[in-house]
Amino acid sequence: MTSQSMSMPGNPPSFALIPFAAPALGRLVGTPWAMSYDAGTETLPGTIAPDAHVEFVFQLGAPCAIQLDGAPGQAMPAASVYAQRHGALRLARRGANAILAFRATPAVATAILRRPLDEYWDRPVCLSELIGAEAHRLLDRLAAVPATAGVAVLESWLVARLADWGAEQDRQLQIQRALLWRSGGVPVAALADAFGMSDRTLRRLCARQAGLSPKQLSMSGRILRACADLVDRPSLPLAEIALRAGFGDQPAFTNAFRHYVGMTPARLRAEPIVYCERP
């Protein structure tokens, strides 16, 4: 999306989902989204729940800032990677901007970046620090076309970056999805058995591909499922949400939720707009 296509002054931010054309790529990478807003926009609506996924963000105007737990906004690089596991985020505008972004599981993000994620959780990282001058060239190509064509540019880049994707990488992806979405209160050792490996091997693979342990991925998934229930099922009692997320009682759930999200479940439920990943 070019700066010329930004919304007019006084208009609210515009937002759109623009799917990739290639179905195979859509299986690996989340649907890209585009947002634009003008310099007069007062706020960017919505709270972003931590989801243990990796967001690739390209900003073609004045880069926004991220706010965590009410702290002053931290400016994001124009092309950045953000792997979020702790804290609910808000975006703060710093002038007219147009954003194009997509997200991926740690396994896919590791393949795109061709390096592990262990040093990059919970802070925005400049993409050029990870892939060099290629990040600047990609940003220049995105700035030269409208958002719909920008998604095609991203698709071409991702196809090249994921050219070596094979059966082993696909197995890693399935393991991470199982830990995030299907583990609940199931012991990690049982999941290791289901994938035909030892607990030690599972820990080693997760550390290499995600920079997280299986238990950390599993807990992130449990908290994320709770976030989705809080948003999608406003009448569901908190005690029931706790059980669905694999917690023995509501106090244990509330304590864990506050630790990972930075607020209580009731407070998140009261937020007018919450963005959270779903299976």
Secondary structure, 3 states (H helix, E strand, C coil): CCHHHCCCCCCCCEEEECCCCCHHHHHHECCCEEEEECCCCCCCCCEECCCCEEEEEEECCCCCEEEECCCCCEECCCEEEEEECCCCEEEECCCCEEEEEEEECHHHHHHHHCCCCCCCECCEEEHHHHHCCHHHHHHHHHHCCCHHHHHHHHHHHHHHHCCCCCHHHHHHHHHHHHHHHCCCCCCHHHHHHHCCCCHHHHHHHHHHHHCCCHHHHHHHHHHHHHHHHHHHCCCCCHHHHHHHCCCCCHHHHHHHHHHHHCCCHHHHHHCCCEECCCC
